[in-house]
Amino acid sequence: QVQLVEPGGGLVQAGGSLRLSCAASENIFGIDTTAWYRQAPGKQRDLVATMYVTGRINYADSVKGRFTISRGNAKNLVYLQMNSLKPEDTAVYYCYAETFSNNAYWGQGTQVTVSA
C-alpha cells in the first residue's frame, strides 16, 4: 500500500512562510494530478491547489498570489510554498495524488498553525 507523507507543517506567525512537501513510500506510476487540500476544525476539506501533468495549475481564490504548488524531485511528488500566511490558513494540510487509471492516494495530513 503506497503511503504519502507530508513533512513541513508547524507553527508560524502571521506573515511568515512554510513549505510543505509530499513524499511517496514507493514509486507511483502514471500520476496525472497532484494537489493539496486543507481542513480546518469543524469545516469540510477544501481544495487549495492542483497541478496537472500538462502543467496546468489551479488555486483556490483564498490563496492566489500567496501559495505556489510545484513539481517535486525524485523523492517528493509535490511541494506547496506558503507565503504571507494568515491565521485563517490554519488547518491540517493533505497531499493528494491521482493516476490516469483513477487510483487516488492521500497523505495522513500535517498541521499548519498560524498565530496572529
N, C-alpha and C positions, 0 to 999 in steps of 0.2 A: 504494500500500500504506500503510494507516494505521499509524502508529507511536505507541506510548505511551512517554513519558519520565518517569522518576521522580527529580527532583532532591530534595535534602534529607537524604540519608544523611550519615554521618560517624562520628567518634569522640566518645564521650561517657562520662563517669564514671558508675558505678552510682548510681542515684537521680536521674539527670538526665532531661532531656526532649529529644525531637526531633519535628519534624513533617515528614512525607513528603507530597509532592503528586504528582499524576499528570496529565500533560498529553498531549493527543492532537494529532498533527500536522495533523489536519483533523477536521471535524465527523463524529461517528458518530451516525447516526440510529437511533432505536428501541432505545436501551440499556435493558435491564430489570434488569441485575445488574452491580454493580461490587464488587470485592473486593481484598483484599491477602493475598498468600501470602508465606511466607519459607522459605528453605532454608539450613540450617547445614551446614558442611563434613561430608561423609560421611553426610548424612542426606537423607531424602526431602523434597520440597517440601510444606509444610503450610499449610493454610488458617488465616489469622489472623482475618479479619473480612470479613463480607459485608453489603452493603446492597442491598436490592431497591427497585424503582421504587415499590412500595407503601409504602415507609418502614420495612419490617421490617428489623431488623438482628440479626445473629448474631455472636458472638465465640467464639474458642477459649477453653476454660477457663483456659488459662495466661495469658491477657492480660485477662480480665474485670476491670473496675474500674481498669485502668491505661491501656488503649488506647481511643481513640474514633475511629470511622470517620464521616466526614461528607461531605455532598454538596459538590462543587466549585462554583466560579463559572463565568463564561463561558470562562475559559482552562483551567481544570483540571476534570477529571472528578470527582475524589475526593481526600480528604485522609485521612491517618492520624496522629492526635496520639498520641504515645507518652510516657507519664509513668512515673515510678518505674522506670526501666529497670534491668534486671538483666543480669549477664554472659551468662546463658542466652538472652537476647534477641538476641545476636549472630548475624547471618545476612545473607544477601542477601534483600532485600525486593522483591517483584514486584507490580506493579499488574495487574489483570485486568478486562476489560470484556466483557460478552456482550449480544447483541441478542436481540430477540424472534424473529428469524429464525435464531437459533443461530450467528451469526457471533461468533467469540471472538478477543480481542485481548490480547496480553501485552506488558508492558514489558520493557526489557532488564535491569532489576534495579539496585538501589542497595545498596551495602554499609553496614550498620549494625554498629558495633563498640562494645561496652560494656565498659569496663575495670573491674576490681574495685577 
